[in-house]
Amino acid sequence: MLGHEVPFSYCRAPASELPCRRVFDCWWETFDIDSFIRAHYEADEIDRILSPRQGKMLTLVELIERAKKAQKDAPDQGS
């Protein structure tokens, strides 16, 4: 996704607790990535790794809704 070589450690934790969803595509020629993932992650985690990414618009809408809810739920901190 970055367009250049990166270490495997970067692919295992790209700003989340799960590997990048493209880890299988990038590392299959280097070593047995399937066996590695099965040995280190639970079935539900593997499903999340393989699931398609949300669209940017949907993610943005969800973030806005969370911010609105957090603002509504926050105690009034007026002067």
PDB file with SEQRES, HELIX, SHEET and CRYST1 records, atoms N, CA, C and O in Angstrom:
SEQRES   1 A   79  MET LEU GLY HIS GLU VAL PRO PHE SER TYR CYS ARG ALA          
SEQRES   2 A   79  PRO ALA SER GLU LEU PRO CYS ARG ARG VAL PHE ASP CYS          
SEQRES   3 A   79  TRP TRP GLU THR PHE ASP ILE ASP SER PHE ILE ARG ALA          
SEQRES   4 A   79  HIS TYR GLU ALA ASP GLU ILE ASP ARG ILE LEU SER PRO          
SEQRES   5 A   79  ARG GLN GLY LYS MET LEU THR LEU VAL GLU LEU ILE GLU          
SEQRES   6 A   79  ARG ALA LYS LYS ALA GLN LYS ASP ALA PRO ASP GLN GLY          
SEQRES   7 A   79  SER                                                          
HELIX    1 AA1 PHE A    8  ARG A   12  1                                   5    
HELIX    2 AA2 VAL A   23  TRP A   27  1                                   5    
HELIX    3 AA3 ILE A   33  HIS A   40  1                                   8    
HELIX    4 AA4 ALA A   43  LEU A   50  1                                   8    
HELIX    5 AA5 LYS A   56  ASP A   73  1                                  18    
CRYST1    1.000    1.000    1.000  90.00  90.00  90.00 P 1           1          
ATOM      1  N   MET A   1       0.813  -1.190   0.000  1.00  0.00           N  
ATOM      2  CA  MET A   1       0.000   0.000   0.000  1.00  0.00           C  
ATOM      3  C   MET A   1       0.859   1.258   0.000  1.00  0.00           C  
ATOM      4  O   MET A   1       0.423   2.309  -0.469  1.00  0.00           O  
ATOM      5  N   LEU A   2       2.066   1.156   0.519  1.00  0.00           N  
ATOM      6  CA  LEU A   2       2.928   2.330   0.608  1.00  0.00           C  
ATOM      7  C   LEU A   2       3.747   2.550  -0.652  1.00  0.00           C  
ATOM      8  O   LEU A   2       4.227   3.657  -0.897  1.00  0.00           O  
ATOM      9  N   GLY A   3       3.910   1.508  -1.451  1.00  0.00           N  
ATOM     10  CA  GLY A   3       4.658   1.655  -2.686  1.00  0.00           C  
ATOM     11  C   GLY A   3       6.149   1.414  -2.569  1.00  0.00           C  
ATOM     12  O   GLY A   3       6.886   1.606  -3.537  1.00  0.00           O  
ATOM     13  N   HIS A   4       6.605   0.996  -1.397  1.00  0.00           N  
ATOM     14  CA  HIS A   4       8.025   0.673  -1.232  1.00  0.00           C  
ATOM     15  C   HIS A   4       8.141  -0.433  -0.189  1.00  0.00           C  
ATOM     16  O   HIS A   4       7.160  -0.786   0.465  1.00  0.00           O  
ATOM     17  N   GLU A   5       9.340  -0.974  -0.040  1.00  0.00           N  
ATOM     18  CA  GLU A   5       9.544  -2.067   0.906  1.00  0.00           C  
ATOM     19  C   GLU A   5       9.483  -1.571   2.345  1.00  0.00           C  
ATOM     20  O   GLU A   5       9.995  -0.503   2.680  1.00  0.00           O  
ATOM     21  N   VAL A   6       8.840  -2.381   3.187  1.00  0.00           N  
ATOM     22  CA  VAL A   6       8.755  -2.088   4.615  1.00  0.00           C  
ATOM     23  C   VAL A   6       9.032  -3.379   5.372  1.00  0.00           C  
ATOM     24  O   VAL A   6       8.846  -4.461   4.816  1.00  0.00           O  
ATOM     25  N   PRO A   7       9.468  -3.299   6.614  1.00  0.00           N  
ATOM     26  CA  PRO A   7       9.701  -4.519   7.392  1.00  0.00           C  
ATOM     27  C   PRO A   7       8.372  -5.177   7.770  1.00  0.00           C  
ATOM     28  O   PRO A   7       7.341  -4.511   7.861  1.00  0.00           O  
ATOM     29  N   PHE A   8       8.412  -6.477   7.986  1.00  0.00           N  
ATOM     30  CA  PHE A   8       7.211  -7.232   8.346  1.00  0.00           C  
ATOM     31  C   PHE A   8       6.577  -6.681   9.618  1.00  0.00           C  
ATOM     32  O   PHE A   8       5.353  -6.693   9.749  1.00  0.00           O  
ATOM     33  N   SER A   9       7.380  -6.204  10.548  1.00  0.00           N  
ATOM     34  CA  SER A   9       6.843  -5.655  11.800  1.00  0.00           C  
ATOM     35  C   SER A   9       5.899  -4.486  11.523  1.00  0.00           C  
ATOM     36  O   SER A   9       4.913  -4.310  12.238  1.00  0.00           O  
ATOM     37  N   TYR A  10       6.182  -3.703  10.518  1.00  0.00           N  
ATOM     38  CA  TYR A  10       5.301  -2.585  10.161  1.00  0.00           C  
ATOM     39  C   TYR A  10       3.945  -3.108   9.688  1.00  0.00           C  
ATOM     40  O   TYR A  10       2.909  -2.539  10.031  1.00  0.00           O  
ATOM     41  N   CYS A  11       3.946  -4.168   8.919  1.00  0.00           N  
ATOM     42  CA  CYS A  11       2.709  -4.740   8.387  1.00  0.00           C  
ATOM     43  C   CYS A  11       1.864  -5.402   9.468  1.00  0.00           C  
ATOM     44  O   CYS A  11       0.643  -5.493   9.340  1.00  0.00           O  
ATOM     45  N   ARG A  12       2.509  -5.857  10.519  1.00  0.00           N  
ATOM     46  CA  ARG A  12       1.775  -6.512  11.608  1.00  0.00           C  
ATOM     47  C   ARG A  12       1.014  -5.524  12.466  1.00  0.00           C  
ATOM     48  O   ARG A  12       0.047  -5.923  13.114  1.00  0.00           O  
ATOM     49  N   ALA A  13       1.387  -4.279  12.506  1.00  0.00           N  
ATOM     50  CA  ALA A  13       0.712  -3.308  13.379  1.00  0.00           C  
ATOM     51  C   ALA A  13       0.657  -1.919  12.740  1.00  0.00           C  
ATOM     52  O   ALA A  13       1.294  -0.986  13.228  1.00  0.00           O  
ATOM     53  N   PRO A  14      -0.099  -1.781  11.656  1.00  0.00           N  
ATOM     54  CA  PRO A  14      -0.181  -0.467  10.994  1.00  0.00           C  
ATOM     55  C   PRO A  14      -1.247   0.425  11.614  1.00  0.00           C  
ATOM     56  O   PRO A  14      -2.268   0.691  10.979  1.00  0.00           O  
ATOM     57  N   ALA A  15      -1.037   0.887  12.823  1.00  0.00           N  
ATOM     58  CA  ALA A  15      -1.981   1.761  13.540  1.00  0.00           C  
ATOM     59  C   ALA A  15      -3.198   1.006  14.064  1.00  0.00           C  
ATOM     60  O   ALA A  15      -4.237   1.617  14.315  1.00  0.00           O  
ATOM     61  N   SER A  16      -3.090  -0.286  14.230  1.00  0.00           N  
ATOM     62  CA  SER A  16      -4.160  -1.076  14.852  1.00  0.00           C  
ATOM     63  C   SER A  16      -3.548  -2.347  15.427  1.00  0.00           C  
ATOM     64  O   SER A  16      -2.367  -2.627  15.219  1.00  0.00           O  
ATOM     65  N   GLU A  17      -4.356  -3.108  16.148  1.00  0.00           N  
ATOM     66  CA  GLU A  17      -3.831  -4.325  16.778  1.00  0.00           C  
ATOM     67  C   GLU A  17      -3.721  -5.489  15.799  1.00  0.00           C  
ATOM     68  O   GLU A  17      -3.104  -6.507  16.110  1.00  0.00           O  
ATOM     69  N   LEU A  18      -4.316  -5.343  14.617  1.00  0.00           N  
ATOM     70  CA  LEU A  18      -4.280  -6.409  13.620  1.00  0.00           C  
ATOM     71  C   LEU A  18      -3.385  -6.028  12.449  1.00  0.00           C  
ATOM     72  O   LEU A  18      -3.166  -4.846  12.184  1.00  0.00           O  
ATOM     73  N   PRO A  19      -2.868  -7.037  11.749  1.00  0.00           N  
ATOM     74  CA  PRO A  19      -2.040  -6.751  10.571  1.00  0.00           C  
ATOM     75  C   PRO A  19      -2.838  -6.056   9.468  1.00  0.00           C  
ATOM     76  O   PRO A  19      -4.068  -6.082   9.456  1.00  0.00           O  
ATOM     77  N   CYS A  20      -2.129  -5.455   8.574  1.00  0.00           N  
ATOM     78  CA  CYS A  20      -2.713  -4.848   7.379  1.00  0.00           C  
ATOM     79  C   CYS A  20      -3.495  -5.914   6.625  1.00  0.00           C  
ATOM     80  O   CYS A  20      -3.095  -7.078   6.592  1.00  0.00           O  
ATOM     81  N   ARG A  21      -4.596  -5.522   6.026  1.00  0.00           N  
ATOM     82  CA  ARG A  21      -5.434  -6.493   5.302  1.00  0.00           C  
ATOM     83  C   ARG A  21      -4.739  -7.049   4.071  1.00  0.00           C  
ATOM     84  O   ARG A  21      -5.182  -8.057   3.520  1.00  0.00           O  
ATOM     85  N   ARG A  22      -3.660  -6.416   3.627  1.00  0.00           N  
ATOM     86  CA  ARG A  22      -2.940  -6.901   2.446  1.00  0.00           C  
ATOM     87  C   ARG A  22      -1.711  -7.735   2.796  1.00  0.00           C  
ATOM     88  O   ARG A  22      -0.903  -8.046   1.921  1.00  0.00           O  
ATOM     89  N   VAL A  23      -1.565  -8.098   4.075  1.00  0.00           N  
ATOM     90  CA  VAL A  23      -0.380  -8.823   4.521  1.00  0.00           C  
ATOM     91  C   VAL A  23      -0.178 -10.134   3.735  1.00  0.00           C  
ATOM     92  O   VAL A  23       0.957 -10.532   3.471  1.00  0.00           O  
ATOM     93  N   PHE A  24      -1.264 -10.788   3.371  1.00  0.00           N  
ATOM     94  CA  PHE A  24      -1.148 -12.034   2.604  1.00  0.00           C  
ATOM     95  C   PHE A  24      -0.606 -11.768   1.203  1.00  0.00           C  
ATOM     96  O   PHE A  24       0.232 -12.521   0.708  1.00  0.00           O  
ATOM     97  N   ASP A  25      -1.075 -10.712   0.571  1.00  0.00           N  
ATOM     98  CA  ASP A  25      -0.635 -10.362  -0.784  1.00  0.00           C  
ATOM     99  C   ASP A  25       0.835  -9.978  -0.830  1.00  0.00           C  
ATOM    100  O   ASP A  25       1.538 -10.295  -1.790  1.00  0.00           O  
ATOM    101  N   CYS A  26       1.291  -9.306   0.196  1.00  0.00           N  
ATOM    102  CA  CYS A  26       2.658  -8.781   0.185  1.00  0.00           C  
ATOM    103  C   CYS A  26       3.720  -9.800   0.613  1.00  0.00           C  
ATOM    104  O   CYS A  26       4.862  -9.721   0.163  1.00  0.00           O  
ATOM    105  N   TRP A  27       3.356 -10.754   1.477  1.00  0.00           N  
ATOM    106  CA  TRP A  27       4.387 -11.603   2.083  1.00  0.00           C  
ATOM    107  C   TRP A  27       4.353 -13.066   1.651  1.00  0.00           C  
ATOM    108  O   TRP A  27       5.197 -13.844   2.097  1.00  0.00           O  
ATOM    109  N   TRP A  28       3.417 -13.468   0.804  1.00  0.00           N  
ATOM    110  CA  TRP A  28       3.287 -14.888   0.470  1.00  0.00           C  
ATOM    111  C   TRP A  28       4.528 -15.460  -0.218  1.00  0.00           C  
ATOM    112  O   TRP A  28       4.804 -16.653  -0.086  1.00  0.00           O  
ATOM    113  N   GLU A  29       5.267 -14.649  -0.934  1.00  0.00           N  
ATOM    114  CA  GLU A  29       6.469 -15.152  -1.611  1.00  0.00           C  
ATOM    115  C   GLU A  29       7.676 -15.240  -0.691  1.00  0.00           C  
ATOM    116  O   GLU A  29       8.632 -15.958  -0.984  1.00  0.00           O  
ATOM    117  N   THR A  30       7.638 -14.517   0.416  1.00  0.00           N  
ATOM    118  CA  THR A  30       8.779 -14.452   1.323  1.00  0.00           C  
ATOM    119  C   THR A  30       8.790 -15.606   2.314  1.00  0.00           C  
ATOM    120  O   THR A  30       9.840 -16.194   2.575  1.00  0.00           O  
ATOM    121  N   PHE A  31       7.615 -15.935   2.872  1.00  0.00           N  
ATOM    122  CA  PHE A  31       7.497 -17.057   3.802  1.00  0.00           C  
ATOM    123  C   PHE A  31       6.032 -17.490   3.869  1.00  0.00           C  
ATOM    124  O   PHE A  31       5.170 -16.868   3.249  1.00  0.00           O  
ATOM    125  N   ASP A  32       5.757 -18.535   4.607  1.00  0.00           N  
ATOM    126  CA  ASP A  32       4.398 -19.080   4.705  1.00  0.00           C  
ATOM    127  C   ASP A  32       3.546 -18.192   5.617  1.00  0.00           C  
ATOM    128  O   ASP A  32       3.354 -18.492   6.796  1.00  0.00           O  
ATOM    129  N   ILE A  33       3.046 -17.105   5.052  1.00  0.00           N  
ATOM    130  CA  ILE A  33       2.280 -16.130   5.815  1.00  0.00           C  
ATOM    131  C   ILE A  33       0.975 -16.728   6.344  1.00  0.00           C  
ATOM    132  O   ILE A  33       0.534 -16.369   7.436  1.00  0.00           O  
ATOM    133  N   ASP A  34       0.352 -17.633   5.586  1.00  0.00           N  
ATOM    134  CA  ASP A  34      -0.888 -18.268   6.044  1.00  0.00           C  
ATOM    135  C   ASP A  34      -0.674 -18.993   7.370  1.00  0.00           C  
ATOM    136  O   ASP A  34      -1.457 -18.826   8.305  1.00  0.00           O  
ATOM    137  N   SER A  35       0.369 -19.786   7.450  1.00  0.00           N  
ATOM    138  CA  SER A  35       0.651 -20.521   8.690  1.00  0.00           C  
ATOM    139  C   SER A  35       0.994 -19.572   9.827  1.00  0.00           C  
ATOM    140  O   SER A  35       0.576 -19.787  10.965  1.00  0.00           O  
ATOM    141  N   PHE A  36       1.743 -18.537   9.529  1.00  0.00           N  
ATOM    142  CA  PHE A  36       2.099 -17.567  10.559  1.00  0.00           C  
ATOM    143  C   PHE A  36       0.847 -16.916  11.144  1.00  0.00           C  
ATOM    144  O   PHE A  36       0.695 -16.842  12.363  1.00  0.00           O  
ATOM    145  N   ILE A  37      -0.037 -16.449  10.287  1.00  0.00           N  
ATOM    146  CA  ILE A  37      -1.258 -15.773  10.752  1.00  0.00           C  
ATOM    147  C   ILE A  37      -2.126 -16.741  11.552  1.00  0.00           C  
ATOM    148  O   ILE A  37      -2.649 -16.372  12.604  1.00  0.00           O  
ATOM    149  N   ARG A  38      -2.285 -17.964  11.072  1.00  0.00           N  
ATOM    150  CA  ARG A  38      -3.098 -18.953  11.813  1.00  0.00           C  
ATOM    151  C   ARG A  38      -2.503 -19.264  13.190  1.00  0.00           C  
ATOM    152  O   ARG A  38      -3.241 -19.522  14.140  1.00  0.00           O  
ATOM    153  N   ALA A  39      -1.195 -19.242  13.296  1.00  0.00           N  
ATOM    154  CA  ALA A  39      -0.533 -19.551  14.566  1.00  0.00           C  
ATOM    155  C   ALA A  39      -0.603 -18.391  15.565  1.00  0.00           C  
ATOM    156  O   ALA A  39      -0.531 -18.615  16.774  1.00  0.00           O  
ATOM    157  N   HIS A  40      -0.741 -17.164  15.076  1.00  0.00           N  
ATOM    158  CA  HIS A  40      -0.659 -16.001  15.954  1.00  0.00           C  
ATOM    159  C   HIS A  40      -1.964 -15.242  16.167  1.00  0.00           C  
ATOM    160  O   HIS A  40      -2.019 -14.334  16.997  1.00  0.00           O  
ATOM    161  N   TYR A  41      -3.018 -15.599  15.428  1.00  0.00           N  
ATOM    162  CA  TYR A  41      -4.282 -14.876  15.547  1.00  0.00           C  
ATOM    163  C   TYR A  41      -5.451 -15.849  15.621  1.00  0.00           C  
ATOM    164  O   TYR A  41      -5.409 -16.938  15.048  1.00  0.00           O  
ATOM    165  N   GLU A  42      -6.485 -15.444  16.329  1.00  0.00           N  
ATOM    166  CA  GLU A  42      -7.711 -16.240  16.466  1.00  0.00           C  
ATOM    167  C   GLU A  42      -8.531 -16.135  15.177  1.00  0.00           C  
ATOM    168  O   GLU A  42      -8.312 -15.239  14.362  1.00  0.00           O  
ATOM    169  N   ALA A  43      -9.480 -17.068  15.004  1.00  0.00           N  
ATOM    170  CA  ALA A  43     -10.303 -17.103  13.793  1.00  0.00           C  
ATOM    171  C   ALA A  43     -11.065 -15.796  13.580  1.00  0.00           C  
ATOM    172  O   ALA A  43     -11.151 -15.317  12.449  1.00  0.00           O  
ATOM    173  N   ASP A  44     -11.619 -15.214  14.639  1.00  0.00           N  
ATOM    174  CA  ASP A  44     -12.370 -13.964  14.467  1.00  0.00           C  
ATOM    175  C   ASP A  44     -11.445 -12.811  14.064  1.00  0.00           C  
ATOM    176  O   ASP A  44     -11.855 -11.916  13.325  1.00  0.00           O  
ATOM    177  N   GLU A  45     -10.198 -12.831  14.549  1.00  0.00           N  
ATOM    178  CA  GLU A  45      -9.238 -11.802  14.161  1.00  0.00           C  
ATOM    179  C   GLU A  45      -8.860 -11.952  12.687  1.00  0.00           C  
ATOM    180  O   GLU A  45      -8.722 -10.961  11.970  1.00  0.00           O  
ATOM    181  N   ILE A  46      -8.696 -13.183  12.248  1.00  0.00           N  
ATOM    182  CA  ILE A  46      -8.375 -13.443  10.839  1.00  0.00           C  
ATOM    183  C   ILE A  46      -9.519 -12.963   9.956  1.00  0.00           C  
ATOM    184  O   ILE A  46      -9.288 -12.374   8.899  1.00  0.00           O  
ATOM    185  N   ASP A  47     -10.754 -13.214  10.388  1.00  0.00           N  
ATOM    186  CA  ASP A  47     -11.915 -12.732   9.635  1.00  0.00           C  
ATOM    187  C   ASP A  47     -11.889 -11.211   9.514  1.00  0.00           C  
ATOM    188  O   ASP A  47     -12.198 -10.665   8.455  1.00  0.00           O  
ATOM    189  N   ARG A  48     -11.519 -10.527  10.599  1.00  0.00           N  
ATOM    190  CA  ARG A  48     -11.444  -9.061  10.555  1.00  0.00           C  
ATOM    191  C   ARG A  48     -10.314  -8.588   9.647  1.00  0.00           C  
ATOM    192  O   ARG A  48     -10.450  -7.581   8.954  1.00  0.00           O  
ATOM    193  N   ILE A  49      -9.194  -9.318   9.653  1.00  0.00           N  
ATOM    194  CA  ILE A  49      -8.074  -8.960   8.770  1.00  0.00           C  
ATOM    195  C   ILE A  49      -8.525  -9.053   7.311  1.00  0.00           C  
ATOM    196  O   ILE A  49      -8.188  -8.196   6.494  1.00  0.00           O  
ATOM    197  N   LEU A  50      -9.281 -10.091   6.996  1.00  0.00           N  
ATOM    198  CA  LEU A  50      -9.686 -10.351   5.615  1.00  0.00           C  
ATOM    199  C   LEU A  50     -10.920  -9.582   5.170  1.00  0.00           C  
ATOM    200  O   LEU A  50     -11.212  -9.530   3.975  1.00  0.00           O  
ATOM    201  N   SER A  51     -11.648  -8.985   6.101  1.00  0.00           N  
ATOM    202  CA  SER A  51     -12.876  -8.283   5.730  1.00  0.00           C  
ATOM    203  C   SER A  51     -12.549  -7.009   4.949  1.00  0.00           C  
ATOM    204  O   SER A  51     -11.535  -6.357   5.197  1.00  0.00           O  
ATOM    205  N   PRO A  52     -13.425  -6.668   4.004  1.00  0.00           N  
ATOM    206  CA  PRO A  52     -13.179  -5.451   3.223  1.00  0.00           C  
ATOM    207  C   PRO A  52     -13.211  -4.213   4.108  1.00  0.00           C  
ATOM    208  O   PRO A  52     -13.943  -4.158   5.096  1.00  0.00           O  
ATOM    209  N   ARG A  53     -12.434  -3.254   3.752  1.00  0.00           N  
ATOM    210  CA  ARG A  53     -12.368  -2.005   4.491  1.00  0.00           C  
ATOM    211  C   ARG A  53     -13.611  -1.165   4.238  1.00  0.00           C  
ATOM    212  O   ARG A  53     -14.172  -1.179   3.143  1.00  0.00           O  
ATOM    213  N   GLN A  54     -14.035  -0.434   5.265  1.00  0.00           N  
ATOM    214  CA  GLN A  54     -15.160   0.478   5.110  1.00  0.00           C  
ATOM    215  C   GLN A  54     -14.772   1.605   4.165  1.00  0.00           C  
ATOM    216  O   GLN A  54     -13.603   1.979   4.067  1.00  0.00           O  
ATOM    217  N   GLY A  55     -15.756   2.132   3.483  1.00  0.00           N  
ATOM    218  CA  GLY A  55     -15.511   3.283   2.634  1.00  0.00           C  
ATOM    219  C   GLY A  55     -15.195   4.506   3.485  1.00  0.00           C  
ATOM    220  O   GLY A  55     -15.609   4.587   4.642  1.00  0.00           O  
ATOM    221  N   LYS A  56     -14.473   5.441   2.922  1.00  0.00           N  
ATOM    222  CA  LYS A  56     -14.071   6.634   3.667  1.00  0.00           C  
ATOM    223  C   LYS A  56     -15.278   7.456   4.100  1.00  0.00           C  
ATOM    224  O   LYS A  56     -15.284   8.014   5.197  1.00  0.00           O  
ATOM    225  N   MET A  57     -16.295   7.536   3.258  1.00  0.00           N  
ATOM    226  CA  MET A  57     -17.466   8.329   3.606  1.00  0.00           C  
ATOM    227  C   MET A  57     -18.188   7.719   4.806  1.00  0.00           C  
ATOM    228  O   MET A  57     -18.600   8.440   5.715  1.00  0.00           O  
ATOM    229  N   LEU A  58     -18.340   6.403   4.812  1.00  0.00           N  
ATOM    230  CA  LEU A  58     -18.994   5.738   5.935  1.00  0.00           C  
ATOM    231  C   LEU A  58     -18.203   5.954   7.223  1.00  0.00           C  
ATOM    232  O   LEU A  58     -18.787   6.228   8.271  1.00  0.00           O  
ATOM    233  N   THR A  59     -16.902   5.834   7.150  1.00  0.00           N  
ATOM    234  CA  THR A  59     -16.050   6.057   8.318  1.00  0.00           C  
ATOM    235  C   THR A  59     -16.202   7.494   8.820  1.00  0.00           C  
ATOM    236  O   THR A  59     -16.314   7.726  10.024  1.00  0.00           O  
ATOM    237  N   LEU A  60     -16.205   8.447   7.906  1.00  0.00           N  
ATOM    238  CA  LEU A  60     -16.355   9.848   8.280  1.00  0.00           C  
ATOM    239  C   LEU A  60     -17.695  10.101   8.963  1.00  0.00           C  
ATOM    240  O   LEU A  60     -17.753  10.799   9.976  1.00  0.00           O  
ATOM    241  N   VAL A  61     -18.764   9.541   8.418  1.00  0.00           N  
ATOM    242  CA  VAL A  61     -20.092   9.700   9.008  1.00  0.00           C  
ATOM    243  C   VAL A  61     -20.123   9.099  10.412  1.00  0.00           C  
ATOM    244  O   VAL A  61     -20.685   9.700  11.328  1.00  0.00           O  
ATOM    245  N   GLU A  62     -19.531   7.927  10.590  1.00  0.00           N  
ATOM    246  CA  GLU A  62     -19.486   7.299  11.913  1.00  0.00           C  
ATOM    247  C   GLU A  62     -18.712   8.154  12.910  1.00  0.00           C  
ATOM    248  O   GLU A  62     -19.133   8.296  14.058  1.00  0.00           O  
ATOM    249  N   LEU A  63     -17.591   8.723  12.489  1.00  0.00           N  
ATOM    250  CA  LEU A  63     -16.806   9.589  13.374  1.00  0.00           C  
ATOM    251  C   LEU A  63     -17.599  10.832  13.777  1.00  0.00           C  
ATOM    252  O   LEU A  63     -17.548  11.255  14.932  1.00  0.00           O  
ATOM    253  N   ILE A  64     -18.323  11.410  12.839  1.00  0.00           N  
ATOM    254  CA  ILE A  64     -19.140  12.587  13.150  1.00  0.00           C  
ATOM    255  C   ILE A  64     -20.231  12.222  14.152  1.00  0.00           C  
ATOM    256  O   ILE A  64     -20.475  12.964  15.104  1.00  0.00           O  
ATOM    257  N   GLU A  65     -20.885  11.087  13.941  1.00  0.00           N  
ATOM    258  CA  GLU A  65     -21.937  10.651  14.865  1.00  0.00           C  
ATOM    259  C   GLU A  65     -21.383  10.406  16.265  1.00  0.00           C  
ATOM    260  O   GLU A  65     -22.019  10.774  17.253  1.00  0.00           O  
ATOM    261  N   ARG A  66     -20.211   9.792  16.360  1.00  0.00           N  
ATOM    262  CA  ARG A  66     -19.587   9.563  17.672  1.00  0.00           C  
ATOM    263  C   ARG A  66     -19.255  10.881  18.365  1.00  0.00           C  
ATOM    264  O   ARG A  66     -19.464  11.024  19.570  1.00  0.00           O  
ATOM    265  N   ALA A  67     -18.736  11.844  17.600  1.00  0.00           N  
ATOM    266  CA  ALA A  67     -18.394  13.147  18.171  1.00  0.00           C  
ATOM    267  C   ALA A  67     -19.654  13.856  18.671  1.00  0.00           C  
ATOM    268  O   ALA A  67     -19.644  14.453  19.748  1.00  0.00           O  
ATOM    269  N   LYS A  68     -20.732  13.793  17.898  1.00  0.00           N  
ATOM    270  CA  LYS A  68     -21.997  14.403  18.327  1.00  0.00           C  
ATOM    271  C   LYS A  68     -22.497  13.768  19.612  1.00  0.00           C  
ATOM    272  O   LYS A  68     -22.931  14.463  20.530  1.00  0.00           O  
ATOM    273  N   LYS A  69     -22.436  12.434  19.674  1.00  0.00           N  
ATOM    274  CA  LYS A  69     -22.898  11.718  20.864  1.00  0.00           C  
ATOM    275  C   LYS A  69     -22.031  12.065  22.073  1.00  0.00           C  
ATOM    276  O   LYS A  69     -22.546  12.286  23.169  1.00  0.00           O  
ATOM    277  N   ALA A  70     -20.721  12.111  21.870  1.00  0.00           N  
ATOM    278  CA  ALA A  70     -19.815  12.440  22.971  1.00  0.00           C  
ATOM    279  C   ALA A  70     -20.071  13.855  23.481  1.00  0.00           C  
ATOM    280  O   ALA A  70     -20.026  14.105  24.685  1.00  0.00           O  
ATOM    281  N   GLN A  71     -20.337  14.768  22.572  1.00  0.00           N  
ATOM    282  CA  GLN A  71     -20.611  16.156  22.973  1.00  0.00           C  
ATOM    283  C   GLN A  71     -21.936  16.229  23.730  1.00  0.00           C  
ATOM    284  O   GLN A  71     -22.054  16.963  24.712  1.00  0.00           O  
ATOM    285  N   LYS A  72     -22.924  15.475  23.277  1.00  0.00           N  
ATOM    286  CA  LYS A  72     -24.236  15.463  23.934  1.00  0.00           C  
ATOM    287  C   LYS A  72     -24.163  14.822  25.315  1.00  0.00           C  
ATOM    288  O   LYS A  72     -24.822  15.274  26.252  1.00  0.00           O  
ATOM    289  N   ASP A  73     -23.355  13.762  25.438  1.00  0.00           N  
ATOM    290  CA  ASP A  73     -23.237  13.022  26.699  1.00  0.00           C  
ATOM    291  C   ASP A  73     -22.303  13.679  27.710  1.00  0.00           C  
ATOM    292  O   ASP A  73     -22.352  13.358  28.898  1.00  0.00           O  
ATOM    293  N   ALA A  74     -21.455  14.593  27.252  1.00  0.00           N  
ATOM    294  CA  ALA A  74     -20.489  15.235  28.144  1.00  0.00           C  
ATOM    295  C   ALA A  74     -21.213  16.193  29.090  1.00  0.00           C  
ATOM    296  O   ALA A  74     -22.156  16.877  28.693  1.00  0.00           O  
ATOM    297  N   PRO A  75     -20.759  16.235  30.349  1.00  0.00           N  
ATOM    298  CA  PRO A  75     -21.366  17.191  31.293  1.00  0.00           C  
ATOM    299  C   PRO A  75     -21.104  18.617  30.813  1.00  0.00           C  
ATOM    300  O   PRO A  75     -20.058  18.906  30.231  1.00  0.00           O  
ATOM    301  N   ASP A  76     -22.059  19.496  31.064  1.00  0.00           N  
ATOM    302  CA  ASP A  76     -21.921  20.893  30.664  1.00  0.00           C  
ATOM    303  C   ASP A  76     -20.736  21.523  31.390  1.00  0.00           C  
ATOM    304  O   ASP A  76     -20.676  21.519  32.620  1.00  0.00           O  
ATOM    305  N   GLN A  77     -19.801  22.059  30.624  1.00  0.00           N  
ATOM    306  CA  GLN A  77     -18.603  22.657  31.218  1.00  0.00           C  
ATOM    307  C   GLN A  77     -18.560  24.146  30.920  1.00  0.00           C  
ATOM    308  O   GLN A  77     -17.490  24.718  30.708  1.00  0.00           O  
ATOM    309  N   GLY A  78     -19.735  24.769  30.905  1.00  0.00           N  
ATOM    310  CA  GLY A  78     -19.804  26.201  30.645  1.00  0.00           C  
ATOM    311  C   GLY A  78     -19.215  26.990  31.795  1.00  0.00           C  
ATOM    312  O   GLY A  78     -18.829  26.416  32.813  1.00  0.00           O  
ATOM    313  N   SER A  79     -19.144  28.318  31.637  1.00  0.00           N  
ATOM    314  CA  SER A  79     -18.529  29.161  32.643  1.00  0.00           C  
ATOM    315  C   SER A  79     -19.379  29.331  33.856  1.00  0.00           C  
ATOM    316  O   SER A  79     -18.983  30.022  34.795  1.00  0.00           O  
TER     317      SER A  79                                                      
END                                                                             
